[in-house]
C-alpha cells in the first residue's frame, strides 16, 4: 500500500517537479497513449479545456480520497488496489458493523476460533455446557421427588397418571401439559359457562318470546343476535314490514326504483312551485278540465262560463306562488299550458301515492313522494345483514331468531339492547370458542365441574409427592436419566485437556463464562460472511481485528462525504469522456478500475495535455 501511495504522489499534478522530471511517456501504440480511454471521436478542439479541467479536478479529488483511505490502519496491509465498486461494499460493511467491545476485550479467542479444529472443539464445549445447564434445571425441578416412602410415591404417581388419561390431557410422548394452566382454564370455562347460563335465564325471563338456547351453538347464535340488535339503530325497528325483511334483495331494488321516481316527482313539484301553490290545489281532474277549457275557448272566452271558472281556478292556484305577478301577465294559452303541466304532475303523483306495492312494503312510513326511501333502503340492507349473520337461510335456530327480531315488539328489542350492553353480558358474548358446539349446556356444566374436581385432585397428588405439575409423570426415571447425562457430560468435559490449553485462566469447567467465546464467534462470522476483499478479511481475523474493525467503522463514517464527492466527480468525468467498457481490461466503467491504476492513467494524461486534441482528430479520422 505504501508503494501505491508513493506512485500516485510522484505522478500527481500537485507535485510539478516530480512530473517534470518524469518526462514524456514513450508511446508504442494507441493503448499506451496517455489519453487512451479519455479521448473520444466525439470530442472537438473546443472540448479540450473542459475535458482537461474536469480530469484535473477529478484527479485531485480521487487522490485526496485515496490518501485518506490509506491512513486507516486496517487497510495498510489488507487492501491492495481496490476499485470504487469494491470500496462501496467496504463502506456498506462498515455501516453494518456493530459494537465489538467485548470481542476487543477477549480478542485472544480470535486466533483460536479461526482454526477449524479449535473452533469445533469450542462449539462442542458450548453445546455440552448448555445441555448440562438445561438438565440441571430439569433435575432441580424434580429434586423433591426422592421421598422416604418410594412405594407411596409410585402409588400416587400411578393415580396421577390415571387421572391424566381420564382427563385426556397427555401429549403423544406421555408428557402432561401444564396442569396449573389446565386448572385455571377449566375454572375460567366453568365460571364463564355458569355466568352465561345465568344470563340466558335472566334474558328468557325478561323477553319470554326469545327462542331458548339448549346447546353451545344455539347460545352462540343468541349472542350473535344480541350483537346485531345492539349495533342496529333503534329507529330501524319501527320500519320493519314483512316485505322489507323477508325479501330484502328484491325489495331493496324496488325501494331504489321508487326513490328515483319520487325524487323526479319532487323536482317537478319544486319547478311548478314557482307558478302554483301546489299544497292548495284541487283534484287533478278539475285542473285538467280547466286546462282543456282554456285551450278550446274562442273569441267568446270572456262570456264563456267554463273559461271564467278555469281562469278563477288558475288565479286561486297561483295566489300563493313564489312569483304571483307572473300569473297576472300570463296569456290564455300560457295559463292553459301551465295548468296542463300541473295536471300531468298531479296525475303522476296520485298514481305514485296510491301504489299498493309501496304501501304494503313500507306500511305507515309510506308518505307518497315524500317518503324517506333512503332510510327504507338502509333498513332493508341492515336486516339482510342480520339474516346472514344468523345464517337464517341454513340454520333452523338462526331462522327462529331472525323471525323473532322481525316480529318482536320495540320494547322487547330495547330490552335486548340494554342487556347486551350490561357488564354481565360480556362472558356470554365471549363464550369460549373451544367448547363443543353441539354440547348440551346443562350436561356441559356437569362435565366441566367433574373435570375441574379431577384436576384439583391431580394437583393435590403432585404437590404431595413433590412433583412439579409442569414436569413428566415418570419423574423418578427421568430424574435418574438426567443425573446420568449430567455426570457423563461433566466427566467428558473435565477430561478434555484441549479446553484448558485453549481457554487457560478462563476455563471453569461447566461453570465457564461462555459470553466471550460467543461474542468472538459472532465477530468471526460477521467478518467471514462480509462482502469485502479476502486480504482485508485476513487482516481483520486477527486478535487486533475487532479493534481495527471499530476504528475502521468510525474512520469510514467520517470519510462518507469525501467518498460521495469522489463518486460524483467520477460520474461527471465518465460522462464527459464517453468512457467505453473494456477500454482497460474487462472493466465496464471507471468505477471497476483499481484506484491506483486509475490515478496513474490520469497522471499520465495530465502530464501531456497537448496530446489530447491530436488523438481525438486521429480517432475521428479512423472512424471516418
C-alpha positions as CSV (number, residue, x, y, z in Angstrom):
1,X,0.0,0.0,0.0
2,X,2.9,2.4,0.8
3,X,4.3,1.8,-2.7
4,X,1.0,2.6,-4.3
5,X,0.8,5.9,-2.4
6,X,4.3,6.8,-3.5
7,X,3.5,6.2,-7.1
8,X,0.4,8.3,-7.0
9,X,2.1,11.2,-5.3
10,X,5.1,11.2,-7.7
11,X,2.9,11.4,-10.8
12,X,0.3,13.8,-9.4
13,X,-0.1,17.3,-10.9
14,X,0.1,18.6,-7.3
15,X,3.9,17.7,-7.4
16,X,5.0,19.5,-10.6
17,X,8.7,19.0,-10.0
18,X,8.3,15.2,-10.0
19,X,6.1,15.4,-13.0
20,X,8.6,17.4,-15.0
21,X,11.4,15.0,-14.0
22,X,9.5,12.0,-15.2
23,X,9.5,13.4,-18.8
24,X,7.2,12.3,-21.7
25,X,5.8,8.8,-21.6
26,X,7.1,6.7,-24.6
27,X,4.3,5.6,-26.9
28,X,4.2,2.2,-28.5
29,X,0.6,2.2,-29.7
30,X,-2.8,3.7,-29.1
31,X,-3.3,1.6,-25.9
32,X,-0.2,3.2,-24.3
33,X,-1.2,6.8,-25.3
34,X,-1.6,9.0,-22.2
35,X,-5.1,10.0,-23.3
36,X,-6.2,6.4,-24.3
37,X,-9.7,5.8,-22.8
38,X,-10.2,9.6,-22.1
39,X,-10.2,11.0,-25.7
40,X,-13.1,10.1,-27.9
41,X,-14.0,10.8,-31.6
42,X,-17.0,12.9,-30.4
43,X,-14.6,15.4,-28.8
44,X,-13.7,18.5,-30.7
45,X,-10.9,21.0,-30.2
46,X,-13.4,23.2,-28.3
47,X,-13.8,20.4,-25.7
48,X,-10.1,20.2,-24.9
49,X,-10.1,22.7,-22.0
50,X,-13.3,21.4,-20.4
51,X,-12.1,17.7,-20.5
52,X,-8.6,18.6,-19.2
53,X,-10.0,20.8,-16.4
54,X,-12.6,18.1,-15.4
55,X,-9.8,15.5,-15.4
56,X,-7.6,17.7,-13.2
57,X,-10.5,18.2,-10.6
58,X,-11.4,14.5,-10.6
59,X,-7.7,13.5,-10.2
60,X,-7.3,15.9,-7.2
61,X,-10.5,14.6,-5.5
62,X,-9.7,10.9,-6.2
63,X,-6.1,11.4,-4.9
64,X,-7.3,13.1,-1.8
65,X,-9.7,10.3,-1.1
66,X,-7.1,7.6,-1.7
67,X,-4.6,9.3,0.7
68,X,-7.3,9.5,3.4
69,X,-8.2,5.8,2.9
70,X,-4.6,4.7,3.2
71,X,-4.4,6.3,6.6
72,X,-6.8,3.6,8.0
73,X,-4.6,1.0,9.8
74,X,-6.7,-2.0,8.7
75,X,-6.3,-1.0,5.1
76,X,-2.5,-0.6,5.2
77,X,-1.8,-4.3,4.6
78,X,-5.3,-5.7,3.9
79,X,-6.3,-3.6,0.9
80,X,-4.0,-3.5,-2.1
81,X,-5.7,-2.0,-5.1
82,X,-9.4,-1.8,-4.7
83,X,-11.9,-0.3,-7.2
84,X,-14.6,2.2,-6.3
85,X,-17.1,-0.7,-6.6
86,X,-15.2,-2.7,-4.0
87,X,-14.9,0.3,-1.8
88,X,-18.7,0.7,-2.0
89,X,-19.0,-2.8,-0.4
90,X,-16.4,-1.9,2.3
91,X,-18.4,1.2,3.2
92,X,-21.6,-0.8,3.4
93,X,-19.8,-3.4,5.6
94,X,-18.6,-0.7,7.9
95,X,-22.1,0.8,8.3
96,X,-23.5,-2.7,9.1
97,X,-20.8,-3.3,11.8
98,X,-21.9,-3.3,15.4
99,X,-20.1,-2.6,18.7
100,X,-17.4,-5.3,19.3
101,X,-16.1,-4.0,22.6
102,X,-16.4,-7.4,24.3
103,X,-14.6,-9.0,21.3
104,X,-11.9,-6.4,21.7
105,X,-11.6,-7.2,25.4
106,X,-11.5,-11.0,24.7
107,X,-9.7,-10.9,21.3
108,X,-7.4,-13.7,22.3
109,X,-10.1,-16.1,21.2
110,X,-10.0,-14.8,17.6
111,X,-6.9,-16.8,16.8
112,X,-8.3,-19.9,18.4
113,X,-11.7,-19.7,16.7
114,X,-10.2,-19.1,13.2
115,X,-8.8,-22.6,13.4
116,X,-11.4,-25.0,12.1
117,X,-10.2,-27.7,14.6
118,X,-10.2,-25.5,17.7
119,X,-13.5,-23.9,16.7
120,X,-15.1,-27.3,16.5
121,X,-13.8,-28.1,20.0
122,X,-15.2,-24.9,21.5
123,X,-18.5,-25.2,19.7
124,X,-18.9,-28.7,21.1
125,X,-18.0,-27.4,24.5
126,X,-20.6,-24.6,24.3
127,X,-23.3,-27.1,23.2
128,X,-22.4,-29.5,26.1
129,X,-22.4,-26.8,28.7
130,X,-25.8,-25.5,27.6
131,X,-27.1,-29.1,27.7
132,X,-25.8,-29.6,31.2
133,X,-27.5,-26.3,32.3
134,X,-30.8,-27.4,30.9
135,X,-30.6,-30.9,32.5
136,X,-29.6,-29.3,35.9
137,X,-32.7,-27.1,35.7
138,X,-34.8,-30.0,34.9
139,X,-33.4,-32.1,37.7
140,X,-33.7,-29.2,40.2
141,X,-37.4,-29.1,39.4
142,X,-37.7,-32.8,40.4
143,X,-35.2,-32.8,43.3
144,X,-38.0,-33.3,45.9
145,X,-39.3,-36.5,44.3
146,X,-37.0,-38.7,46.3
147,X,-39.0,-39.3,49.5
148,X,-38.6,-41.8,52.3
149,X,-41.5,-43.9,51.1
150,X,-40.9,-44.7,47.4
151,X,-43.8,-47.2,47.3
152,X,-46.3,-44.5,48.3
153,X,-44.7,-42.2,45.8
154,X,-45.2,-44.8,43.0
155,X,-48.8,-45.4,44.0
156,X,-49.6,-41.7,44.0
157,X,-47.9,-41.2,40.6
158,X,-49.9,-44.1,39.2
159,X,-53.1,-42.4,40.4
160,X,-52.0,-39.2,38.8
161,X,-51.4,-41.0,35.5
162,X,-54.8,-42.5,35.6
163,X,-56.4,-39.1,36.2
164,X,-54.4,-37.6,33.3
165,X,-55.5,-40.3,31.0
166,X,-59.1,-39.9,32.0
167,X,-58.9,-36.2,31.5
168,X,-57.2,-36.7,28.1
169,X,-54.5,-34.1,28.7
170,X,-51.5,-36.3,28.0
171,X,-49.4,-35.4,24.9
172,X,-48.2,-38.1,22.5
173,X,-44.9,-38.6,24.3
174,X,-46.7,-39.1,27.7
175,X,-45.6,-35.6,28.9
176,X,-48.5,-33.9,30.7
177,X,-49.2,-30.3,29.8
178,X,-49.1,-27.5,32.4
179,X,-51.6,-28.8,35.0
180,X,-51.9,-25.4,36.6
181,X,-52.9,-23.8,33.4
182,X,-55.4,-26.6,32.7
183,X,-56.9,-25.9,36.1
184,X,-57.1,-22.2,35.5
185,X,-58.6,-22.7,32.1
186,X,-61.2,-25.1,33.4
187,X,-62.1,-22.8,36.2
188,X,-62.5,-19.9,33.7
189,X,-64.6,-22.1,31.3
190,X,-66.8,-23.3,34.2
191,X,-67.2,-19.8,35.6
192,X,-67.9,-18.4,32.1
193,X,-70.5,-21.1,31.4
194,X,-72.2,-20.6,34.8
195,X,-72.4,-16.9,34.1
196,X,-73.7,-17.5,30.6
197,X,-76.4,-19.8,31.9
198,X,-77.5,-17.2,34.5
199,X,-77.5,-14.5,31.8
200,X,-79.6,-16.7,29.5
201,X,-82.1,-17.4,32.3
202,X,-82.4,-13.7,33.1
203,X,-82.8,-13.0,29.3
204,X,-85.6,-15.6,29.0
205,X,-87.4,-14.2,32.0
206,X,-87.3,-10.6,30.6
207,X,-88.0,-11.5,27.0
208,X,-90.2,-14.6,27.1
209,X,-90.7,-14.7,23.3
210,X,-86.9,-15.2,22.6
211,X,-86.2,-18.7,21.5
212,X,-84.5,-20.7,24.3
213,X,-80.9,-22.0,23.9
214,X,-80.1,-25.6,24.8
215,X,-76.7,-26.1,23.2
216,X,-73.5,-24.2,22.9
217,X,-74.2,-23.5,19.2
218,X,-77.7,-22.0,20.0
219,X,-76.2,-19.9,22.8
220,X,-73.6,-18.5,20.4
221,X,-76.4,-17.7,17.9
222,X,-78.3,-15.8,20.6
223,X,-75.0,-13.9,21.4
224,X,-74.8,-13.0,17.7
225,X,-78.4,-11.9,17.7
226,X,-77.7,-9.6,20.7
227,X,-74.7,-8.1,19.0
228,X,-76.8,-7.5,15.8
229,X,-79.7,-5.9,17.7
230,X,-77.2,-3.7,19.7
231,X,-75.5,-2.5,16.6
232,X,-78.7,-1.7,14.7
233,X,-80.1,1.9,15.0
234,X,-83.2,1.8,17.2
235,X,-85.2,3.8,14.7
236,X,-84.9,0.9,12.2
237,X,-87.1,-1.3,14.3
238,X,-90.2,0.9,13.6
239,X,-89.7,0.3,9.9
240,X,-90.0,-3.5,10.0
241,X,-92.5,-4.8,7.5
242,X,-92.7,-8.4,6.1
243,X,-91.9,-7.2,2.6
244,X,-88.8,-5.3,3.6
245,X,-87.5,-8.1,5.9
246,X,-88.4,-11.3,4.1
247,X,-87.5,-10.3,0.5
248,X,-84.6,-7.9,1.3
249,X,-82.9,-8.2,-2.1
250,X,-85.9,-7.7,-4.3
251,X,-87.4,-5.1,-2.0
252,X,-84.2,-3.1,-2.0
253,X,-84.4,-3.0,-5.8
254,X,-88.0,-1.7,-5.6
255,X,-87.0,0.9,-3.0
256,X,-84.2,2.2,-5.1
257,X,-86.6,2.4,-8.1
258,X,-89.2,4.2,-6.0
259,X,-86.6,6.6,-4.5
260,X,-85.5,7.7,-8.0
261,X,-89.2,8.2,-9.2
262,X,-90.1,10.1,-6.0
263,X,-87.0,12.3,-6.4
264,X,-88.1,13.1,-10.0
265,X,-91.7,14.0,-9.0
266,X,-90.4,16.2,-6.1
267,X,-88.2,18.1,-8.6
268,X,-91.2,18.7,-10.9
269,X,-93.2,19.9,-8.0
270,X,-90.5,22.2,-7.0
271,X,-90.3,23.7,-10.5
272,X,-94.1,24.1,-10.6
273,X,-94.0,25.9,-7.3
274,X,-92.7,29.0,-9.0
275,X,-96.1,29.3,-10.6
276,X,-98.6,27.4,-8.4
277,X,-99.0,26.9,-4.7
278,X,-99.4,23.1,-5.0
279,X,-100.4,22.4,-1.4
280,X,-103.8,24.1,-2.1
281,X,-104.6,22.5,-5.5
282,X,-107.9,20.8,-6.2
283,X,-108.1,17.3,-7.7
284,X,-106.2,16.5,-10.9
285,X,-109.4,16.2,-12.9
286,X,-110.5,19.7,-12.1
287,X,-107.1,21.1,-13.2
288,X,-107.2,19.1,-16.4
289,X,-110.8,20.4,-17.2
290,X,-109.6,24.0,-16.6
291,X,-106.7,23.5,-18.9
292,X,-108.9,22.0,-21.6
293,X,-111.5,24.8,-21.3
294,X,-108.8,27.5,-21.8
295,X,-107.4,25.6,-24.8
296,X,-110.8,25.2,-26.5
297,X,-112.2,28.7,-25.8
298,X,-112.5,31.0,-28.8
299,X,-113.4,34.7,-29.2
300,X,-116.3,34.3,-26.7
301,X,-114.0,33.3,-23.9
302,X,-114.9,36.4,-21.9
303,X,-118.5,35.3,-21.6
304,X,-117.9,31.5,-21.6
305,X,-118.6,30.3,-18.0
306,X,-116.1,27.4,-18.3
307,X,-113.4,29.8,-19.2
308,X,-114.3,32.1,-16.4
309,X,-114.2,29.1,-13.9
310,X,-110.8,28.0,-15.4
311,X,-109.4,31.5,-15.0
312,X,-110.6,31.7,-11.4
313,X,-109.1,28.4,-10.6
314,X,-105.8,29.5,-12.2
315,X,-105.8,32.7,-10.1
316,X,-106.6,30.7,-7.0
317,X,-103.7,28.2,-7.6
318,X,-101.2,31.0,-8.3
319,X,-102.2,33.2,-5.5
320,X,-99.6,31.7,-3.1
321,X,-96.9,31.0,-5.6
322,X,-93.4,32.3,-5.3
323,X,-94.0,34.7,-8.3
324,X,-97.7,35.6,-8.4
325,X,-97.1,38.7,-10.5
326,X,-96.1,36.5,-13.5
327,X,-99.5,34.8,-13.3
328,X,-101.4,38.1,-13.8
329,X,-99.4,38.7,-17.0
330,X,-100.0,35.2,-18.4
331,X,-102.0,34.8,-21.6
332,X,-104.8,32.4,-22.0
333,X,-102.6,30.0,-23.9
334,X,-99.8,30.2,-21.3
335,X,-102.4,29.6,-18.5
336,X,-103.7,26.5,-20.4
337,X,-100.1,25.2,-20.9
338,X,-99.2,25.7,-17.2
339,X,-102.4,24.1,-16.0
340,X,-101.7,21.1,-18.3
341,X,-98.3,20.6,-16.8
342,X,-99.7,20.8,-13.3
343,X,-102.4,18.3,-14.2
344,X,-99.8,15.9,-15.6
345,X,-97.8,16.2,-12.3
346,X,-100.8,15.7,-10.1
347,X,-101.9,12.6,-12.0
348,X,-98.5,11.1,-11.9
349,X,-98.1,11.9,-8.2
350,X,-101.6,10.5,-7.5
351,X,-100.6,7.2,-9.2
352,X,-97.4,7.0,-7.1
353,X,-99.1,8.0,-3.9
354,X,-101.7,5.2,-4.2
355,X,-99.3,2.5,-5.3
356,X,-100.4,-0.6,-3.3
357,X,-96.9,-2.2,-3.6
358,X,-95.2,0.7,-1.9
359,X,-97.9,0.9,0.8
360,X,-97.5,-2.8,1.5
361,X,-93.7,-2.7,1.7
362,X,-93.5,0.5,3.9
363,X,-96.7,0.5,5.8
364,X,-97.3,3.6,7.8
365,X,-93.9,5.0,6.7
366,X,-95.2,5.4,3.2
367,X,-95.8,9.1,2.6
368,X,-96.2,9.2,-1.1
369,X,-93.4,11.0,-3.0
370,X,-92.3,12.5,0.4
371,X,-91.4,9.1,1.8
372,X,-87.9,8.6,3.3
373,X,-86.8,6.0,0.8
374,X,-83.2,6.3,1.9
375,X,-83.9,5.0,5.4
376,X,-86.1,2.3,3.9
377,X,-83.2,1.1,1.7
378,X,-80.9,1.1,4.8
379,X,-83.4,-0.8,6.8
380,X,-83.7,-3.5,4.1
381,X,-80.0,-3.8,3.7
382,X,-79.4,-3.9,7.5
383,X,-81.9,-6.8,8.0
384,X,-80.3,-8.7,5.1
385,X,-77.0,-8.4,7.1
386,X,-78.7,-9.7,10.2
387,X,-80.1,-12.7,8.3
388,X,-76.7,-13.5,7.0
389,X,-75.0,-13.1,10.4
390,X,-77.6,-15.6,12.0
391,X,-77.2,-17.9,9.0
392,X,-81.0,-17.9,8.9
393,X,-81.2,-19.5,5.4
394,X,-79.5,-22.7,6.6
395,X,-79.8,-22.8,10.4
396,X,-83.3,-23.5,11.8
397,X,-82.4,-21.8,15.1
398,X,-81.0,-18.9,13.2
399,X,-84.2,-18.6,11.3
400,X,-86.2,-18.6,14.6
401,X,-84.0,-15.8,15.9
402,X,-84.4,-13.7,12.8
403,X,-88.2,-14.3,12.9
404,X,-88.2,-13.1,16.5
405,X,-86.2,-9.9,15.6
406,X,-88.5,-9.3,12.7
407,X,-91.7,-9.5,14.8
408,X,-90.8,-8.7,18.4
409,X,-92.1,-5.5,20.0
410,X,-89.9,-2.5,20.1
411,X,-89.9,-2.7,23.9
412,X,-88.5,-6.3,23.8
413,X,-85.8,-5.3,21.3
414,X,-84.9,-2.4,23.5
415,X,-84.6,-4.8,26.5
416,X,-82.2,-6.9,24.4
417,X,-80.1,-3.8,23.6
418,X,-79.9,-2.8,27.2
419,X,-78.9,-6.4,28.3
420,X,-76.3,-6.7,25.6
421,X,-74.6,-3.6,26.9
422,X,-74.6,-4.7,30.5
423,X,-71.3,-5.9,32.0
424,X,-72.8,-9.3,32.8
425,X,-73.3,-10.0,29.1
426,X,-69.6,-9.9,28.4
427,X,-68.8,-13.6,29.5
428,X,-71.7,-14.8,27.5
429,X,-70.8,-12.8,24.3
430,X,-67.2,-14.0,24.6
431,X,-68.0,-17.7,25.2
432,X,-65.0,-20.0,24.7
433,X,-64.7,-21.0,21.1
434,X,-63.2,-24.4,22.1
435,X,-66.4,-25.7,23.6
436,X,-68.1,-28.3,21.5
437,X,-70.9,-26.6,19.6
438,X,-73.3,-29.5,19.9
439,X,-72.8,-29.9,23.6
440,X,-75.9,-29.6,25.8
441,X,-75.5,-26.6,28.1
442,X,-76.7,-28.4,31.3
443,X,-74.6,-31.5,30.5
444,X,-71.6,-29.4,29.7
445,X,-71.8,-27.7,33.1
446,X,-71.7,-31.0,34.9
447,X,-68.8,-32.2,32.7
448,X,-66.8,-29.1,33.4
449,X,-67.4,-29.4,37.1
450,X,-66.3,-33.0,37.2
451,X,-63.2,-32.2,35.1
452,X,-62.3,-29.4,37.5
453,X,-62.7,-31.7,40.5
454,X,-60.3,-34.2,38.9
455,X,-57.8,-31.6,38.0
456,X,-57.7,-30.3,41.6
457,X,-57.2,-33.9,42.8
458,X,-54.4,-34.4,40.4
459,X,-52.7,-31.2,41.5
460,X,-53.0,-32.3,45.2
461,X,-51.3,-35.6,44.4
462,X,-48.4,-34.0,42.5
463,X,-47.9,-31.5,45.3
464,X,-47.9,-34.3,47.9
465,X,-45.2,-36.3,46.1
466,X,-43.2,-33.2,45.3
467,X,-43.6,-33.4,41.5
468,X,-43.7,-30.2,39.5
469,X,-47.0,-30.3,37.6
470,X,-45.2,-29.0,34.6
471,X,-42.8,-31.9,34.5
472,X,-43.0,-35.6,33.4
473,X,-45.2,-38.1,35.1
474,X,-42.4,-40.6,35.1
475,X,-40.4,-38.1,37.2
476,X,-38.3,-40.7,39.1
477,X,-36.9,-42.5,36.0
478,X,-36.5,-39.2,34.1
479,X,-34.7,-37.6,37.0
480,X,-32.3,-40.6,37.1
481,X,-31.7,-40.2,33.4
482,X,-31.0,-36.5,33.8
483,X,-28.4,-37.2,36.5
484,X,-26.7,-39.8,34.4
485,X,-26.5,-37.5,31.4
486,X,-25.1,-34.7,33.5
487,X,-22.4,-36.9,35.1
488,X,-21.4,-38.2,31.6
489,X,-21.1,-34.7,30.1
490,X,-19.2,-33.4,33.1
491,X,-16.7,-36.3,33.0
492,X,-16.2,-35.8,29.3
493,X,-15.6,-32.0,29.7
494,X,-13.3,-32.4,32.6
495,X,-11.2,-34.9,30.7
496,X,-10.7,-32.7,27.6
497,X,-7.2,-31.2,28.1
498,X,-7.6,-29.1,24.9
499,X,-10.1,-26.8,26.7
500,X,-7.7,-25.8,29.5
501,X,-5.0,-25.2,26.9
502,X,-7.3,-23.1,24.7
503,X,-9.0,-21.1,27.4
504,X,-6.2,-21.0,30.1
505,X,-7.4,-19.0,33.1
506,X,-10.9,-18.5,31.7
507,X,-11.6,-22.2,32.0
508,X,-14.0,-23.1,34.8
509,X,-15.4,-26.4,33.6
510,X,-19.2,-26.4,33.4
511,X,-19.3,-23.0,35.0
512,X,-17.1,-21.3,32.4
513,X,-18.5,-18.0,31.2
514,X,-19.4,-18.6,27.5
515,X,-20.1,-14.9,26.7
516,X,-16.6,-14.0,25.4
517,X,-16.5,-17.1,23.1
518,X,-19.9,-16.4,21.7
519,X,-19.0,-12.7,21.1
520,X,-15.9,-13.6,19.3
521,X,-17.7,-16.3,17.3
522,X,-20.3,-13.6,16.2
523,X,-17.4,-11.3,15.2
524,X,-15.7,-14.0,13.1
525,X,-19.0,-15.0,11.4
526,X,-19.6,-11.3,10.6
527,X,-16.2,-10.9,9.0
528,X,-16.3,-14.3,7.2
529,X,-19.7,-13.5,5.6
530,X,-18.8,-9.9,4.7
531,X,-18.6,-9.0,1.0
532,X,-15.1,-7.5,1.3
533,X,-11.8,-8.4,-0.3
534,X,-10.1,-11.6,1.1
535,X,-7.0,-9.6,2.1
536,X,-9.0,-7.3,4.3
537,X,-10.7,-10.3,5.9
538,X,-7.3,-11.8,6.7
539,X,-6.2,-8.6,8.4
540,X,-9.4,-8.4,10.5
541,X,-9.4,-12.1,11.5
542,X,-6.6,-11.5,14.0
543,X,-6.5,-10.6,17.7
544,X,-6.2,-6.9,16.6
545,X,-9.2,-7.4,14.2
546,X,-12.1,-6.2,16.4
547,X,-10.2,-3.1,17.4
548,X,-9.4,-2.4,13.8
549,X,-13.0,-3.0,12.7
550,X,-14.3,-0.5,15.2
551,X,-11.7,2.1,14.2
552,X,-12.4,1.5,10.5
553,X,-16.1,1.9,11.1
554,X,-15.6,5.4,12.7
555,X,-13.0,6.5,10.2
556,X,-15.0,5.4,7.2
557,X,-18.1,7.1,8.6
558,X,-16.0,10.4,8.7
559,X,-15.0,9.8,5.0
560,X,-18.5,9.2,3.7
561,X,-18.8,12.8,2.4
562,X,-15.4,12.6,0.7
563,X,-16.3,9.3,-0.9
564,X,-19.7,10.6,-2.2
565,X,-17.9,13.6,-3.7
566,X,-15.3,11.4,-5.3
567,X,-18.1,9.3,-6.9
568,X,-19.8,12.4,-8.2
569,X,-16.6,13.6,-9.9
570,X,-16.1,10.2,-11.5
571,X,-19.6,10.1,-12.8
572,X,-19.2,13.5,-14.4
573,X,-15.8,12.6,-15.8
574,X,-17.0,9.3,-17.2
575,X,-19.9,11.1,-18.9
576,X,-17.7,13.8,-20.5
577,X,-15.2,11.3,-21.8
578,X,-17.8,8.9,-23.3
579,X,-15.9,6.1,-21.4
580,X,-16.3,2.8,-23.3
581,X,-16.5,-0.6,-21.4
582,X,-13.4,-2.8,-21.7
583,X,-11.1,0.1,-22.6
584,X,-8.6,-1.1,-20.0
585,X,-9.2,-4.7,-19.3
586,X,-12.6,-6.2,-18.6
587,X,-13.9,-3.1,-16.8
588,X,-17.4,-1.9,-17.5
589,X,-16.8,1.6,-16.1
590,X,-14.2,3.7,-14.3
591,X,-15.7,2.5,-11.0
592,X,-14.4,-1.0,-11.7
593,X,-10.8,0.0,-12.4
594,X,-8.4,-0.2,-9.4
595,X,-7.9,3.2,-7.9
596,X,-4.1,3.2,-8.2
597,X,-4.3,2.3,-11.8
598,X,-6.9,5.0,-12.5
599,X,-4.8,7.6,-10.7
600,X,-1.7,6.7,-12.7
601,X,-3.6,6.9,-16.0
602,X,-5.0,10.3,-15.0
603,X,-1.5,11.5,-14.1
604,X,-0.1,10.4,-17.5
605,X,-2.8,12.3,-19.3
606,X,-2.3,15.4,-17.2
607,X,1.5,15.5,-17.9
608,X,0.9,15.8,-21.7
609,X,-2.4,17.7,-22.2
610,X,-1.2,18.8,-25.7
611,X,-1.7,15.2,-26.9
612,X,-5.4,15.3,-26.3
613,X,-6.5,17.1,-29.4
614,X,-4.3,15.2,-31.9
615,X,-5.6,11.9,-30.6
616,X,-9.2,13.0,-31.0
617,X,-8.5,14.1,-34.6
618,X,-6.8,10.8,-35.3
619,X,-9.7,8.9,-33.8
620,X,-12.2,10.8,-35.9
621,X,-10.2,10.2,-39.0
622,X,-10.1,6.5,-38.2
623,X,-13.9,6.4,-37.6
624,X,-14.4,8.2,-41.0
